[in-house]
C-alpha cells in the first residue's frame, strides 16, 4: 500500500471518527449521493456512514458515503408540483413591461427583457 493510500485508510474510524477509505477504495455497499441518485435512490435521512478522502486541488478532498441497503427510492413530483415548476419557469421568461414570453430568462439585474431595456439596440 502506498504512502498516500495508507494516509487515507482508516476502515474502523479510529483516526477520523468515521470509516475512511482512499479514492476508489471503498467496499461494496456504500455509495455517494450522486451514485444513489443515478440508481434512483436517496439517502432517506440516514447519517453519513463513511467517507472517501483524496488529494486534490487546494488540499484534501472528501466524498461522503451512505449505505445502499438503507437508501430509499427517490420521490417523484406530483402533477401539481410539475405544473407549479412549469409556471414559475414561464414567469422567469415573461417581461413585466411588454408581457411577452421570451426565449431566454429575463435578467434580474434589468427586470425586463433586452428589447425593453435597450430599445435603441434592438432596432439596429
C-alpha positions as CSV (number, residue, x, y, z in Angstrom):
1,X,0.0,0.0,0.0
2,X,1.4,3.4,-1.0
3,X,2.0,6.2,1.5
4,X,-0.9,8.2,0.1
5,X,-3.3,5.3,0.3
6,X,-2.1,4.5,3.8
7,X,-2.8,8.1,4.9
8,X,-6.4,7.8,3.9
9,X,-7.0,4.2,5.1
10,X,-9.0,4.1,8.4
11,X,-11.7,1.4,8.0
12,X,-12.6,1.3,11.7
13,X,-12.8,5.1,12.1
14,X,-10.3,5.3,14.9
15,X,-8.4,8.4,13.5
16,X,-11.1,10.2,11.6
17,X,-14.2,9.3,13.6
18,X,-15.9,7.6,10.7
19,X,-14.6,4.8,8.4
20,X,-12.3,6.4,5.8
21,X,-11.1,5.0,2.5
22,X,-8.9,6.2,-0.3
23,X,-10.1,7.1,-3.8
24,X,-11.9,4.0,-5.3
25,X,-11.1,2.0,-2.2
26,X,-14.5,1.9,-0.5
27,X,-16.1,-1.6,-0.2
28,X,-19.3,-2.6,-1.9
29,X,-22.5,-1.4,-0.2
30,X,-21.5,2.3,0.1
31,X,-22.4,5.0,-2.4
32,X,-22.2,8.8,-2.7
33,X,-25.3,10.9,-3.2
34,X,-24.7,11.1,-6.9
35,X,-24.3,7.4,-7.2
36,X,-27.6,6.9,-5.2
37,X,-29.3,9.4,-7.5
38,X,-28.1,7.6,-10.6
39,X,-29.6,4.4,-9.1
40,X,-32.9,6.1,-8.4
41,X,-32.3,6.2,-4.7
42,X,-31.9,8.9,-1.9
43,X,-30.2,8.7,1.5
44,X,-33.5,8.8,3.2
45,X,-32.4,10.5,6.4
46,X,-29.6,8.1,7.3
47,X,-26.4,9.5,8.7
48,X,-23.1,9.6,6.8
49,X,-21.7,6.0,7.0
50,X,-18.2,6.6,5.7
51,X,-16.0,8.9,3.7
52,X,-13.5,8.8,0.8
53,X,-10.5,11.1,1.0
54,X,-8.1,12.0,-1.7
55,X,-5.6,14.8,-2.5
56,X,-7.0,17.3,-4.9
57,X,-6.7,21.0,-5.9
58,X,-6.5,23.0,-2.7
59,X,-5.8,20.2,-0.3
60,X,-7.6,17.1,0.8
61,X,-11.0,16.5,-0.8
62,X,-13.8,14.4,0.7
63,X,-16.8,12.5,-0.6
64,X,-19.3,11.2,1.9
65,X,-20.7,7.7,1.6
66,X,-24.1,6.3,2.5
67,X,-25.2,2.7,3.0
68,X,-27.1,1.4,-0.1
69,X,-29.2,-1.1,1.9
70,X,-30.7,1.8,4.0
71,X,-31.3,4.1,1.0
72,X,-34.9,4.7,-0.1
73,X,-36.4,5.2,-3.5
74,X,-36.5,8.7,-4.9
75,X,-39.7,10.6,-4.6
76,X,-41.5,11.6,-7.8
77,X,-43.1,15.0,-8.2
78,X,-46.8,15.2,-8.2
79,X,-48.6,16.7,-11.2
80,X,-49.4,19.8,-9.2
81,X,-45.7,20.3,-8.4
82,X,-44.8,19.9,-12.0
83,X,-47.4,22.4,-13.0
84,X,-46.1,24.9,-10.4
85,X,-42.5,24.5,-11.7
86,X,-43.6,24.9,-15.3
87,X,-45.5,28.1,-14.3
88,X,-42.5,29.5,-12.4
89,X,-40.2,28.9,-15.4
90,X,-42.6,30.7,-17.7
91,X,-42.8,33.6,-15.3
92,X,-39.0,33.9,-15.4
93,X,-39.2,34.3,-19.2
94,X,-42.1,36.8,-19.2
95,X,-41.3,40.5,-19.5
96,X,-43.1,42.6,-16.9
97,X,-43.2,45.6,-19.3
98,X,-44.3,44.2,-22.7
99,X,-45.8,40.9,-21.2
100,X,-44.2,38.8,-24.0
101,X,-42.8,35.4,-23.2
102,X,-39.2,35.4,-24.4
103,X,-37.0,32.5,-25.4
104,X,-34.5,33.4,-22.6
105,X,-34.7,34.1,-18.9
106,X,-35.2,37.8,-18.1
107,X,-32.0,39.2,-16.4
108,X,-32.8,40.0,-12.8
109,X,-30.4,42.9,-13.0
110,X,-32.6,44.6,-15.6
111,X,-36.1,43.4,-14.5
112,X,-37.3,43.5,-18.1
113,X,-36.4,41.9,-21.5
114,X,-33.5,43.1,-23.5
115,X,-35.7,44.8,-26.1
116,X,-37.5,46.9,-23.4
117,X,-34.3,47.7,-21.5
118,X,-32.3,48.8,-24.6
119,X,-34.9,49.8,-27.3
120,X,-32.3,51.6,-29.5
121,X,-30.0,48.5,-29.7
122,X,-33.0,46.2,-30.6
123,X,-34.0,48.5,-33.5
124,X,-30.5,48.4,-35.0
